[in-house]
């Protein structure tokens, strides 16, 4: 689950089932623009861009890497 502030910026995330009292406290804090009581702050993250894979040429099947073996 992602928590967003009023401007749409992601301010926290959580994974897995959360107990009702914890969710209620976090949602109440969001409504009043207070810090979320049960979410740790996120650290800095790097802006990593995924490398762009080269495009396959026409007729080339990306699953054909085993086709290089020639039966004898």
N, C-alpha and C positions, 0 to 999 in steps of 0.2 A: 504494500500500500504506500502511496506517495502522499505527503502532506504539502499543500501549496498555500502560500500567503495570499493576501488580497490582490496582489499584482500578478499572480500566476507563477511566481518563482517557487521552485521546489525547495522546501526548507527541511524536510526530513523524510526518511523512508523506514518502513518496518517490514519484516518478513515473518510469515507464519501467523498462527492464530493468536489474537491478543485478548486478554481478559476484558470483560465489559467495563469494569471500573477504570481501567487504564485508557481504553478507547474514549470513554466518556470524558475523562479529565483532559485528554489531548484535544478532543473536539471543542470542549468548553474554552480551552485556551485559545484555539484558533478563532473562535467567535469574538473573543475580547482582545485579539491581537497580543496576547501574552505569550511568553516562551512556553513551548511544549514541555510539560513536567516529566514525561517519561521517554523522551527522545534525546539521545546524545547528539551533540553538534557534529557536523561532518567536517573532516579535515580538508585541506586543499587537495584538489585533484588536478592532474595534468590534462592538457588538451591534446590528446593523441589522436591522430588521424589514421584510419586503417589504410594500408597500402591498396592501390587499385590493381586488381588482377588484369592481366592482358586479355583482350578479347580473343575468343577462339575463332579460327578461320572457318570459312564455309565448309561444311562437311566434316569438320573435326568434332569428334565426340569426346568430352572430357573424361568419360569412363573408359576410353580405349587404351589406356596406358598398358594394359596387359596384352594388347594386340601386337606388341613388339616381339613376342616369343613366337618363333616359327617352329611348328611341329616337324619332326624328322621322320 
